[in-house]
Amino acid sequence: MNHLLRAMGFWVWGLIAIAISAALVSLSFRMIAIYRSQASPTPTTYSGSEYHAPNELNELNSAPPATVGRISSKTSPLISQEIAAAQKAMRASQWSEALQNLDAAEAKSPLTPYDKRTIYEFKGLSYVRLNNLQAAQAAYETALATKAYELEELVKAFRLLFQLAATNQQTAKAIEYGKQASDAGSANDNDLLIMSQLYYQQKDCKNSSVWGDKA
């Protein structure tokens, strides 16, 4: 009788283990699906009263060329000619030509922090449109390092870098930018699930659960 009860116990625990494994696999696939969707351009959509805003990376990918390349009012006249030429090239979807003009602007001296921010933001956008996301991330990180951002502008910058780092599979950087985006209040439910998945990839189940609960 004891052997029978023991066998039944193993059978029950086996079923429980299978159920837990299936739940984890289902959650993992859901997170991966959301993670991949963040890297694909999608338009703004409405579902009843719920509003789903496109993420910053998708906005850069899907924005019409005629609307891209905004020059800061604090950019100095020293690079106005090169920046104007880059902006013209960007609006014509000539991204490689835009980068050449931006390189010419970068060669000027002395550059202000706002000059460098404008140059590297334009470079970042051009690299995104050329699907060179590694270079795009480096450009936006350089722009952020200029410290020429207002507080409300940092919100968008952190979320953009979070999405770029996650797409580039730079887990540690993505987590750091994700924390900053979350602290600034710009992370949505999908971003929080991606954070959970990033921690899971680092075998940090505790933080993975914390961010999953936030989502």
N, CA, C and O of each residue as an XYZ file, in Angstrom:
860
protein
N       0.825     -1.206      0.000
C       0.000      0.000      0.000
C       0.865      1.264      0.000
O       0.596      2.235     -0.708
N       1.935      1.205      0.843
C       2.843      2.355      0.890
C       3.483      2.618     -0.465
O       3.630      3.764     -0.890
N       3.863      1.529     -1.134
C       4.457      1.692     -2.467
C       3.468      2.329     -3.431
O       3.850      3.161     -4.254
N       2.200      1.942     -3.336
C       1.174      2.496     -4.223
C       0.991      3.989     -3.965
O       0.911      4.782     -4.903
N       0.925      4.368     -2.684
C       0.751      5.786     -2.337
C       1.959      6.604     -2.794
O       1.825      7.717     -3.301
N       3.160      6.008     -2.594
C       4.360      6.717     -3.032
C       4.369      6.922     -4.539
O       4.747      7.988     -5.024
N       3.953      5.898     -5.277
C       3.897      6.002     -6.740
C       2.896      7.066     -7.177
O       3.152      7.838     -8.100
N       1.742      7.090     -6.488
C       0.727      8.111     -6.809
C       1.254      9.516     -6.507
O       0.963     10.470     -7.227
N       2.045      9.624     -5.413
C       2.624     10.928     -5.062
C       3.576     11.416     -6.131
O       3.529     12.582     -6.524
N       4.450     10.524     -6.609
C       5.362     10.903     -7.681
C       4.598     11.312     -8.935
O       4.994     12.242     -9.637
N       3.508     10.617     -9.208
C       2.711     10.902    -10.406
C       2.081     12.298    -10.306
O       2.077     13.061    -11.272
N       1.543     12.621     -9.102
C       0.935     13.944     -8.902
C       1.980     15.040     -9.038
O       1.744     16.041     -9.715
N       3.152     14.858     -8.393
C       4.197     15.870     -8.488
C       4.704     16.008     -9.921
O       5.082     17.100    -10.347
N       4.713     14.910    -10.658
C       5.109     14.987    -12.062
C       4.154     15.858    -12.859
O       4.584     16.669    -13.680
N       2.850     15.691    -12.617
C       1.859     16.524    -13.307
C       2.030     17.990    -12.954
O       1.921     18.855    -13.823
N       2.299     18.279    -11.678
C       2.499     19.666    -11.248
C       3.719     20.263    -11.944
O       3.682     21.401    -12.410
N       4.800     19.487    -12.010
C       6.017     19.975    -12.666
C       5.776     20.281    -14.130
O       6.259     21.289    -14.644
N       5.030     19.415    -14.807
C       4.713     19.633    -16.224
C       3.888     20.894    -16.398
O       4.120     21.674    -17.321
N       2.910     21.095    -15.497
C       2.046     22.279    -15.583
C       2.856     23.551    -15.405
O       2.658     24.522    -16.134
N       3.782     23.552    -14.422
C       4.615     24.733    -14.192
C       5.511     25.000    -15.392
O       5.660     26.147    -15.813
N       6.106     23.950    -15.943
C       6.970     24.104    -17.121
C       6.201     24.686    -18.291
O       6.706     25.561    -18.996
N       4.984     24.207    -18.503
C       4.156     24.710    -19.607
C       3.826     26.176    -19.406
O       3.819     26.948    -20.365
N       3.549     26.573    -18.154
C       3.222     27.971    -17.869
C       4.421     28.870    -18.136
O       4.277     29.953    -18.704
N       5.626     28.411    -17.718
C       6.831     29.196    -17.944
C       7.131     29.346    -19.429
O       7.499     30.428    -19.884
N       6.977     28.273    -20.177
C       7.209     28.333    -21.627
C       6.233     29.294    -22.284
O       6.615     30.076    -23.155
N       4.958     29.235    -21.865
C       3.944     30.130    -22.425
C       4.283     31.579    -22.154
O       4.171     32.423    -23.043
N       4.707     31.884    -20.896
C       5.070     33.248    -20.543
C       6.289     33.706    -21.320
O       6.345     34.843    -21.788
N       7.271     32.812    -21.456
C       8.483     33.163    -22.181
C       8.186     33.498    -23.632
O       8.695     34.483    -24.165
N       7.341     32.658    -24.283
C       6.985     32.931    -25.676
C       6.249     34.252    -25.808
O       6.455     34.991    -26.771
N       5.381     34.553    -24.833
C       4.642     35.808    -24.874
C       5.588     37.000    -24.784
O       5.446     37.976    -25.521
N       6.565     36.909    -23.862
C       7.533     37.997    -23.706
C       8.384     38.162    -24.960
O       8.638     39.281    -25.405
N       8.821     37.042    -25.524
C       9.642     37.095    -26.736
C       8.860     37.711    -27.892
O       9.407     38.491    -28.671
N       7.583     37.358    -28.001
C       6.745     37.917    -29.069
C       6.620     39.422    -28.925
O       6.685     40.156    -29.911
N       6.439     39.888    -27.674
C       6.339     41.321    -27.437
C       7.679     41.985    -27.711
O       7.737     43.066    -28.298
N       8.761     41.331    -27.280
C      10.106     41.859    -27.494
C      10.383     42.056    -28.990
O      10.918     43.082    -29.408
N      10.005     41.046    -29.782
C      10.246     41.155    -31.220
C       9.361     42.221    -31.856
O       9.781     42.904    -32.790
N       8.141     42.363    -31.353
C       7.230     43.355    -31.936
C       7.740     44.761    -31.730
O       7.413     45.660    -32.506
N       8.559     44.972    -30.666
C       9.094     46.298    -30.405
C      10.081     46.704    -31.490
O      10.271     47.896    -31.732
N      10.709     45.739    -32.144
C      11.707     46.049    -33.167
C      11.098     46.199    -34.551
O      11.819     46.500    -35.502
N       9.788     45.997    -34.693
C       9.132     46.095    -35.990
C       8.253     47.322    -36.020
O       7.470     47.534    -35.094
N       8.358     48.168    -37.089
C       7.565     49.376    -37.156
C       6.074     49.071    -37.142
O       5.597     48.269    -37.944
N       5.329     49.709    -36.229
C       3.886     49.565    -36.184
C       3.256     50.917    -35.967
O       3.779     51.710    -35.185
N       2.145     51.215    -36.632
C       1.505     52.508    -36.475
C       0.782     52.608    -35.151
O       0.556     51.607    -34.470
N       0.416     53.848    -34.789
C      -0.401     54.055    -33.608
C      -1.753     53.407    -33.810
O      -2.364     53.548    -34.869
N      -2.229     52.687    -32.782
C      -3.512     52.011    -32.907
C      -4.393     52.339    -31.724
O      -3.906     52.670    -30.643
N      -5.697     52.246    -31.936
C      -6.659     52.462    -30.881
C      -7.506     51.200    -30.724
O      -7.872     50.558    -31.709
N      -7.809     50.857    -29.483
C      -8.661     49.711    -29.209
C      -9.683     50.141    -28.174
O      -9.412     50.127    -26.973
N     -10.872     50.526    -28.653
C     -11.875     51.054    -27.747
C     -11.383     52.353    -27.147
O     -11.024     53.282    -27.870
N     -11.365     52.420    -25.812
C     -10.899     53.630    -25.147
C      -9.414     53.554    -24.809
O      -8.850     54.491    -24.244
N      -8.784     52.427    -25.161
C      -7.380     52.246    -24.810
C      -6.489     52.753    -25.929
O      -6.736     52.480    -27.104
N      -5.462     53.485    -25.566
C      -4.547     54.074    -26.539
C      -3.188     53.402    -26.442
O      -2.601     53.319    -25.363
N      -2.695     52.924    -27.571
C      -1.384     52.279    -27.620
C      -0.455     53.157    -28.454
O      -0.588     53.211    -29.677
N       0.477     53.841    -27.809
C       1.402     54.705    -28.545
C       2.537     53.881    -29.118
O       3.020     52.962    -28.456
N       2.981     54.186    -30.340
C       4.131     53.465    -30.888
C       5.375     53.820    -30.090
O       5.477     54.929    -29.564
N       6.325     52.889    -29.994
C       7.522     53.211    -29.234
C       8.432     54.139    -30.034
O       8.227     54.353    -31.228
N       9.446     54.689    -29.351
C      10.296     55.696    -29.976
C      11.046     55.151    -31.190
O      11.206     55.849    -32.192
N      11.502     53.908    -31.097
C      12.236     53.316    -32.214
C      11.334     53.155    -33.424
O      11.757     53.413    -34.551
N      10.087     52.729    -33.204
C       9.137     52.614    -34.313
C       8.817     53.961    -34.920
O       8.648     54.074    -36.134
N       8.731     54.993    -34.080
C       8.456     56.335    -34.588
C       9.564     56.791    -35.525
O       9.292     57.383    -36.569
N      10.814     56.519    -35.156
C      11.932     56.912    -36.011
C      11.894     56.156    -37.338
O      12.216     56.712    -38.389
N      11.496     54.881    -37.279
C      11.447     54.062    -38.485
C      10.314     54.452    -39.421
O      10.462     54.405    -40.642
N       9.178     54.837    -38.841
C       7.979     55.030    -39.662
C       7.663     56.479    -39.979
O       6.765     56.746    -40.777
N       8.383     57.433    -39.369
C       8.076     58.837    -39.630
C       8.363     59.195    -41.086
O       9.393     58.781    -41.617
N       7.489     59.948    -41.746
C       7.734     60.376    -43.127
C       9.021     61.202    -43.195
O       9.261     62.028    -42.314
N       9.852     61.000    -44.220
C      11.125     61.730    -44.314
C      10.953     63.244    -44.227
O      11.835     63.937    -43.719
N       9.836     63.761    -44.714
C       9.634     65.211    -44.702
C       9.506     65.779    -43.296
O       9.611     66.991    -43.109
N       9.280     64.918    -42.302
C       9.070     65.404    -40.936
C      10.280     65.188    -40.040
O      10.259     65.579    -38.873
N      11.336     64.573    -40.564
C      12.472     64.239    -39.707
C      13.547     65.308    -39.796
O      13.578     66.109    -40.730
N      14.430     65.303    -38.801
C      15.563     66.212    -38.824
C      15.228     67.594    -38.315
O      15.324     68.572    -39.056
N      14.831     67.686    -37.038
C      14.515     68.982    -36.447
C      15.774     69.591    -35.827
O      16.491     68.931    -35.075
N      16.028     70.846    -36.151
C      17.224     71.522    -35.657
C      16.888     72.280    -34.386
O      15.914     73.031    -34.351
N      17.685     72.091    -33.341
C      17.476     72.810    -32.095
C      17.761     74.291    -32.280
O      18.675     74.676    -33.009
N      16.965     75.115    -31.611
C      17.168     76.567    -31.693
C      18.483     76.969    -31.034
O      18.972     78.078    -31.248
N      19.060     76.071    -30.231
C      20.317     76.362    -29.539
C      21.544     75.913    -30.334
O      22.675     76.092    -29.883
N      21.323     75.333    -31.509
C      22.450     74.935    -32.363
C      23.118     76.189    -32.924
O      22.433     77.098    -33.393
N      24.425     76.243    -32.879
C      25.147     77.451    -33.279
C      25.212     77.605    -34.797
O      25.105     76.618    -35.525
N      25.390     78.859    -35.286
C      25.497     79.097    -36.738
C      26.724     78.453    -37.368
O      26.786     78.306    -38.589
N      27.714     78.062    -36.541
C      28.954     77.487    -37.060
C      28.704     76.292    -37.967
O      29.408     76.108    -38.959
N      27.696     75.471    -37.630
C      27.444     74.254    -38.411
C      26.108     74.332    -39.163
O      25.596     73.314    -39.630
N      25.555     75.527    -39.275
C      24.225     75.661    -39.882
C      24.195     75.173    -41.327
O      23.208     74.569    -41.748
N      25.244     75.419    -42.085
C      25.273     75.014    -43.492
C      25.282     73.489    -43.616
O      24.536     72.919    -44.411
N      26.128     72.843    -42.828
C      26.234     71.384    -42.891
C      24.957     70.702    -42.362
O      24.504     69.700    -42.915
N      24.400     71.252    -41.305
C      23.187     70.679    -40.735
C      22.013     70.854    -41.697
O      21.190     69.952    -41.849
N      21.940     72.011    -42.339
C      20.872     72.242    -43.315
C      20.990     71.265    -44.481
O      19.983     70.756    -44.972
N      22.228     71.004    -44.927
C      22.447     70.051    -46.024
C      22.076     68.641    -45.574
O      21.481     67.880    -46.337
N      22.425     68.293    -44.341
C      22.064     66.973    -43.811
C      20.554     66.832    -43.712
O      19.993     65.790    -44.050
N      19.904     67.886    -43.246
C      18.445     67.855    -43.113
C      17.788     67.677    -44.485
O      16.828     66.920    -44.624
N      18.301     68.367    -45.477
C      17.762     68.241    -46.838
C      17.923     66.809    -47.350
O      17.004     66.257    -47.957
N      19.090     66.209    -47.105
C      19.334     64.837    -47.542
C      18.419     63.858    -46.816
O      17.907     62.916    -47.422
N      18.214     64.076    -45.531
C      17.349     63.203    -44.751
C      15.918     63.249    -45.254
O      15.244     62.221    -45.323
N      15.460     64.431    -45.600
C      14.089     64.575    -46.077
C      13.909     63.984    -47.471
O      12.787     63.738    -47.915
N      15.027     63.760    -48.151
C      14.978     63.086    -49.454
C      15.313     61.600    -49.305
O      15.507     60.900    -50.298
N      15.380     61.131    -48.072
C      15.716     59.730    -47.759
C      17.098     59.339    -48.245
O      17.349     58.172    -48.545
N      17.995     60.311    -48.324
C      19.383     60.050    -48.724
C      20.229     60.018    -47.449
O      20.947     60.966    -47.131
N      20.121     58.903    -46.737
C      20.678     58.818    -45.396
C      22.204     58.784    -45.388
O      22.819     59.354    -44.487
N      22.817     58.147    -46.343
C      24.280     58.105    -46.410
C      24.849     59.489    -46.703
O      25.880     59.876    -46.154
N      24.169     60.230    -47.573
C      24.603     61.599    -47.862
C      24.446     62.474    -46.611
O      25.279     63.338    -46.336
N      23.386     62.239    -45.873
C      23.178     62.996    -44.631
C      24.335     62.754    -43.669
O      24.819     63.690    -43.033
N      24.780     61.501    -43.559
C      25.890     61.180    -42.661
C      27.185     61.883    -43.089
O      27.976     62.289    -42.238
N      27.402     62.027    -44.394
C      28.587     62.731    -44.881
C      28.562     64.199    -44.448
O      29.580     64.750    -44.030
N      27.397     64.817    -44.554
C      27.263     66.207    -44.128
C      27.439     66.346    -42.613
O      27.993     67.334    -42.131
N      26.967     65.360    -41.883
C      27.108     65.391    -40.431
C      28.562     65.201    -40.012
O      29.010     65.797    -39.032
N      29.302     64.372    -40.754
C      30.736     64.226    -40.494
C      31.447     65.560    -40.719
O      32.358     65.922    -39.974
N      31.018     66.292    -41.763
C      31.609     67.600    -42.046
C      31.301     68.581    -40.918
O      32.150     69.392    -40.547
N      30.098     68.506    -40.377
C      29.726     69.375    -39.255
C      30.550     69.038    -38.014
O      30.970     69.928    -37.275
N      30.776     67.746    -37.796
C      31.529     67.302    -36.622
C      32.981     67.767    -36.678
O      33.628     67.921    -35.642
N      33.491     67.990    -37.887
C      34.887     68.411    -38.055
C      35.084     69.884    -37.726
O      36.221     70.337    -37.591
N      33.999     70.638    -37.595
C      34.107     72.058    -37.262
C      34.510     72.221    -35.792
O      34.342     71.312    -34.979
N      35.046     73.409    -35.477
C      35.459     73.674    -34.091
C      35.392     75.182    -33.833
O      35.695     75.978    -34.722
N      34.996     75.573    -32.621
C      34.599     74.736    -31.475
C      33.105     74.426    -31.528
O      32.308     75.272    -31.932
N      32.730     73.227    -31.125
C      31.335     72.819    -31.108
C      30.772     72.940    -29.692
O      31.443     72.601    -28.717
N      29.561     73.416    -29.592
C      28.889     73.488    -28.305
C      28.233     72.128    -28.006
O      28.077     71.313    -28.915
N      27.851     71.875    -26.754
C      27.131     70.630    -26.445
C      25.867     70.471    -27.280
O      25.516     69.353    -27.659
N      25.175     71.578    -27.575
C      23.960     71.487    -28.384
C      24.284     71.164    -29.841
O      23.518     70.478    -30.516
N      25.442     71.669    -30.326
C      25.886     71.298    -31.671
C      26.106     69.791    -31.757
O      25.648     69.134    -32.692
N      26.820     69.254    -30.759
C      27.116     67.817    -30.760
C      25.841     66.998    -30.612
O      25.695     65.946    -31.235
N      24.926     67.480    -29.791
C      23.660     66.759    -29.633
C      22.919     66.685    -30.963
O      22.430     65.623    -31.348
N      22.837     67.828    -31.670
C      22.139     67.845    -32.956
C      22.799     66.902    -33.947
O      22.121     66.135    -34.631
N      24.132     66.960    -34.023
C      24.868     66.112    -34.972
C      24.601     64.640    -34.695
O      24.293     63.880    -35.613
N      24.718     64.235    -33.432
C      24.603     62.807    -33.117
C      23.156     62.325    -33.105
O      22.904     61.148    -33.365
N      22.214     63.192    -32.813
C      20.817     62.786    -32.957
C      20.490     62.548    -34.427
O      19.809     61.580    -34.764
N      20.976     63.435    -35.309
C      20.756     63.248    -36.747
C      21.457     61.978    -37.229
O      20.919     61.237    -38.053
N      22.662     61.734    -36.707
C      23.371     60.499    -37.078
C      22.592     59.277    -36.601
O      22.431     58.305    -37.339
N      22.114     59.335    -35.371
C      21.344     58.221    -34.841
C      20.131     57.915    -35.684
O      19.864     56.755    -35.996
N      19.391     58.948    -36.056
C      18.215     58.757    -36.896
C      18.590     58.169    -38.252
O      17.917     57.265    -38.748
N      19.667     58.683    -38.851
C      20.101     58.178    -40.154
C      20.491     56.702    -40.072
O      20.158     55.917    -40.960
N      21.195     56.330    -39.008
C      21.586     54.930    -38.845
C      20.370     54.032    -38.622
O      20.337     52.900    -39.103
N      19.373     54.535    -37.895
C      18.146     53.752    -37.724
C      17.502     53.488    -39.068
O      17.078     52.366    -39.349
N      17.426     54.520    -39.908
C      16.783     54.347    -41.216
C      17.617     53.478    -42.155
O      17.092     52.907    -43.112
N      18.926     53.380    -41.875
C      19.790     52.477    -42.639
C      19.840     51.086    -42.004
O      20.558     50.206    -42.478
N      19.071     50.896    -40.923
C      18.991     49.614    -40.203
C      20.330     49.209    -39.595
O      20.618     48.022    -39.449
N      21.145     50.201    -39.243
C      22.395     49.945    -38.536
C      22.167     50.353    -37.079
O      22.562     51.440    -36.658
N      21.522     49.459    -36.316
C      21.084     49.823    -34.977
C      22.230     49.882    -33.974
O      22.125     50.577    -32.964
N      23.320     49.167    -34.233
C      24.491     49.271    -33.364
C      25.061     50.686    -33.434
O      25.339     51.304    -32.406
N      25.233     51.194    -34.660
C      25.751     52.552    -34.832
C      24.759     53.586    -34.314
O      25.155     54.617    -33.771
N      23.473     53.307    -34.483
C      22.439     54.226    -33.991
C      22.517     54.357    -32.481
O      22.438     55.461    -31.941
N      22.671     53.235    -31.804
C      22.770     53.265    -30.346
C      23.988     54.064    -29.903
O      23.896     54.884    -28.989
N      25.123     53.830    -30.544
C      26.348     54.561    -30.191
C      26.167     56.063    -30.400
O      26.640     56.869    -29.599
N      25.477     56.433    -31.485
C      25.264     57.856    -31.771
C      24.371     58.500    -30.718
O      24.667     59.594    -30.237
N      23.291     57.834    -30.363
C      22.386     58.397    -29.359
C      23.033     58.428    -27.975
O      22.754     59.327    -27.183
N      23.893     57.457    -27.679
C      24.615     57.489    -26.398
C      25.575     58.671    -26.355
O      25.742     59.304    -25.312
N      26.205     58.969    -27.489
C      27.090     60.132    -27.560
C      26.287     61.421    -27.405
O      26.726     62.359    -26.740
N      25.116     61.459    -28.018
C      24.247     62.638    -27.876
C      23.841     62.825    -26.422
O      23.839     63.947    -25.915
N      23.497     61.727    -25.747
C      23.089     61.794    -24.339
C      24.243     62.276    -23.463
O      24.028     62.987    -22.481
N      25.470     61.886    -23.820
C      26.654     62.253    -23.035
C      26.953     63.747    -23.097
O      27.714     64.243    -22.267
N      26.387     64.476    -24.045
C      26.605     65.916    -24.130
C      25.930     66.661    -22.979
O      26.282     67.804    -22.688
N      24.954     66.012    -22.321
C      24.184     66.615    -21.228
C      23.441     67.872    -21.682
O      23.218     68.798    -20.902
N      23.065     67.879    -22.957
C      22.350     69.032    -23.508
C      20.855     68.755    -23.613
O      20.186     69.263    -24.513
N      20.332     67.945    -22.688
C      18.922     67.561    -22.701
C      18.197     68.185    -21.518
O      18.714     68.220    -20.401
N      16.996     68.674    -21.783
C      16.120     69.091    -20.696
C      15.534     67.825    -20.046
O      15.565     66.741    -20.629
N      15.006     67.990    -18.837
C      14.508     66.845    -18.084
C      13.433     66.077    -18.850
O      13.451     64.847    -18.889
N      12.489     66.815    -19.466
C      11.402     66.140    -20.182
C      11.897     65.446    -21.445
O      11.258     64.515    -21.934
N      13.046     65.899    -21.980
C      13.607     65.270    -23.170
C      14.317     63.963    -22.823
O      14.406     63.059    -23.654
N      14.817     63.870    -21.603
C      15.512     62.659    -21.176
C      14.576     61.460    -21.140
O      15.006     60.327    -21.358
N      13.295     61.704    -20.864
C      12.317     60.623    -20.795
C      12.303     59.839    -22.101
O      12.382     58.611    -22.098
N      12.203     60.552    -23.210
C      12.165     59.901    -24.519
C      13.529     59.292    -24.863
O      13.601     58.215    -25.454
N      14.609     59.989    -24.488
C      15.955     59.496    -24.810
C      16.241     58.164    -24.112
O      16.791     57.248    -24.724
N      15.867     58.056    -22.830
C      16.110     56.811    -22.099
C      15.308     55.658    -22.701
O      15.820     54.545    -22.818
N      14.065     55.914    -23.079
C      13.232     54.839    -23.622
C      13.749     54.393    -24.992
O      13.744     53.202    -25.306
N      14.195     55.354    -25.801
C      14.756     55.011    -27.101
C      16.004     54.150    -26.933
O      16.158     53.139    -27.618
N      16.889     54.542    -26.029
C      18.117     53.775    -25.819
C      17.821     52.414    -25.209
O      18.514     51.439    -25.502
N      16.803     52.336    -24.367
C      16.374     51.037    -23.831
C      15.978     50.105    -24.967
O      16.384     48.943    -24.990
N      15.187     50.608    -25.909
C      14.713     49.779    -27.012
C      15.852     49.405    -27.964
O      15.895     48.286    -28.475
N      16.768     50.341    -28.200
C      17.909     50.038    -29.061
C      18.809     48.983    -28.411
O      19.210     48.019    -29.064
N      19.125     49.167    -27.128
C      20.007     48.214    -26.443
C      19.372     46.829    -26.367
O      20.057     45.820    -26.533
N      18.054     46.779    -26.115
C      17.366     45.486    -26.057
C      17.395     44.812    -27.429
O      17.635     43.609    -27.525
N      17.151     45.587    -28.489
C      17.173     45.037    -29.839
C      18.568     44.553    -30.216
O      18.729     43.553    -30.916
N      19.582     45.290    -29.731
C      20.971     44.920    -30.007
C      21.485     43.842    -29.054
O      22.664     43.490    -29.094
N      20.602     43.315    -28.194
C      20.924     42.242    -27.254
C      22.041     42.642    -26.293
O      22.852     41.804    -25.897
N      22.084     43.906    -25.921
C      23.011     44.387    -24.900
C      22.226     44.445    -23.583
O      21.755     45.501    -23.160
N      22.108     43.285    -22.963
C      21.182     43.110    -21.853
C      21.443     44.056    -20.689
O      20.513     44.689    -20.189
N      22.694     44.162    -20.252
C      23.006     44.999    -19.094
C      22.653     46.457    -19.351
O      22.062     47.118    -18.497
N      23.017     46.961    -20.538
C      22.696     48.345    -20.878
C      21.190     48.539    -21.002
O      20.648     49.546    -20.546
N      20.520     47.577    -21.617
C      19.073     47.677    -21.779
C      18.377     47.764    -20.425
O      17.442     48.545    -20.251
N      18.835     46.959    -19.471
C      18.246     46.981    -18.128
C      18.459     48.343    -17.479
O      17.544     48.885    -16.859
N      19.662     48.899    -17.616
C      19.950     50.193    -16.996
C      19.085     51.297    -17.606
O      18.508     52.111    -16.885
N      18.998     51.320    -18.948
C      18.155     52.323    -19.593
C      16.679     52.081    -19.270
O      15.909     53.030    -19.125
N      16.295     50.824    -19.158
C      14.914     50.494    -18.832
C      14.531     50.992    -17.450
O      13.421     51.484    -17.251
N      15.452     50.868    -16.484
C      15.204     51.385    -15.146
C      14.993     52.896    -15.190
O      14.086     53.426    -14.549
N      15.842     53.579    -15.954
C      15.736     55.034    -16.037
C      14.440     55.454    -16.721
O      13.803     56.429    -16.322
N      14.054     54.700    -17.765
C      12.796     55.001    -18.449
C      11.615     54.764    -17.521
O      10.655     55.534    -17.517
N      11.688     53.695    -16.733
C      10.614     53.385    -15.796
C      10.516     54.440    -14.697
O       9.423     54.870    -14.330
N      11.680     54.854    -14.175
C      11.698     55.886    -13.132
C      11.123     57.201    -13.651
O      10.513     57.965    -12.903
N      11.328     57.454    -14.951
C      10.817     58.688    -15.543
C       9.344     58.581    -15.921
O       8.722     59.569    -16.312
N       8.785     57.364    -15.801
C       7.367     57.164    -16.086
C       7.041     56.972    -17.553
O       5.881     57.108    -17.944
N       8.053     56.653    -18.394
C       7.795     56.525    -19.830
C       7.676     55.073    -20.292
O       7.369     54.828    -21.459
N       7.913     54.098    -19.396
C       7.846     52.688    -19.788
C       6.397     52.201    -19.775
O       5.664     52.423    -18.812
N       5.995     51.528    -20.872
C       4.644     50.967    -20.905
C       4.680     49.490    -20.498
O       5.733     48.971    -20.126
N       3.525     48.819    -20.571
C       3.440     47.425    -20.123
C       4.383     46.519    -20.922
O       5.012     45.623    -20.359
N       4.476     46.753    -22.222
C       5.370     45.937    -23.049
C       6.829     46.112    -22.625
O       7.591     45.147    -22.576
N       7.208     47.361    -22.320
C       8.574     47.621    -21.871
C       8.857     46.877    -20.561
O       9.940     46.323    -20.373
N       7.873     46.873    -19.666
C       8.055     46.196    -18.382
C       8.209     44.686    -18.574
O       8.995     44.049    -17.873
N       7.464     44.115    -19.518
C       7.599     42.685    -19.806
C       8.961     42.378    -20.421
O       9.551     41.332    -20.148
N       9.456     43.295    -21.255
C      10.790     43.110    -21.828
C      11.837     43.147    -20.716
O      12.784     42.360    -20.723
N      11.665     44.064    -19.758
C      12.578     44.108    -18.615
C      12.562     42.771    -17.873
O      13.613     42.258    -17.488
N      11.369     42.210    -17.676
C      11.252     40.914    -17.013
C      12.002     39.838    -17.784
O      12.688     39.007    -17.190
N      11.871     39.852    -19.110
C      12.549     38.869    -19.943
C      14.067     39.056    -19.916
O      14.820     38.082    -19.922
N      14.512     40.323    -19.885
C      15.952     40.590    -19.833
C      16.566     40.047    -18.543
O      17.645     39.456    -18.563
N      15.877     40.249    -17.435
C      16.365     39.701    -16.169
C      16.349     38.171    -16.209
O      17.246     37.516    -15.677
N      15.319     37.615    -16.846
C      15.229     36.152    -16.965
C      16.422     35.604    -17.753
O      16.965     34.550    -17.422
N      16.821     36.333    -18.799
C      17.975     35.913    -19.592
C      19.252     35.949    -18.767
O      20.193     35.207    -19.049
N      19.295     36.809    -17.745
C      20.457     36.876    -16.865
C      20.333     35.913    -15.679
O      21.142     35.944    -14.752
N      19.308     35.061    -15.727
C      19.047     34.072    -14.667
C      18.758     34.744    -13.324
O      19.019     34.180    -12.261
N      18.213     35.964    -13.398
C      17.815     36.693    -12.196
C      16.297     36.563    -12.068
O      15.548     37.470    -12.432
N      15.864     35.421    -11.545
C      14.425     35.130    -11.494
C      13.681     36.072    -10.547
O      12.511     36.385    -10.772
N      14.361     36.522     -9.488
C      13.712     37.409     -8.526
C      13.287     38.716     -9.195
O      12.125     39.112     -9.103
N      14.235     39.392     -9.875
C      13.913     40.656    -10.546
C      13.010     40.434    -11.752
O      12.191     41.291    -12.082
N      13.155     39.284    -12.411
C      12.256     38.961    -13.515
C      10.815     38.926    -13.032
O       9.911     39.424    -13.703
N      10.609     38.334    -11.860
C       9.260     38.267    -11.273
C       8.772     39.646    -10.869
O       7.597     39.968    -11.046
N       9.675     40.469    -10.322
C       9.293     41.824     -9.884
C       8.793     42.647    -11.055
O       7.756     43.304    -10.963
N       9.537     42.613    -12.166
C       9.132     43.406    -13.335
C       7.929     42.803    -14.029
O       7.125     43.528    -14.615
N       7.792     41.491    -13.973
C       6.575     40.867    -14.508
C       5.352     41.307    -13.735
O       4.295     41.544    -14.318
N       5.491     41.418    -12.410
C       4.377     41.884    -11.578
C       4.030     43.336    -11.885
O       2.858     43.714    -11.870
N       5.063     44.162    -12.167
C       4.813     45.562    -12.525
C       3.988     45.655    -13.802
O       3.106     46.505    -13.929
N       4.288     44.767    -14.745
C       3.547     44.763    -16.012
C       2.105     44.333    -15.805
O       1.335     44.272    -16.764
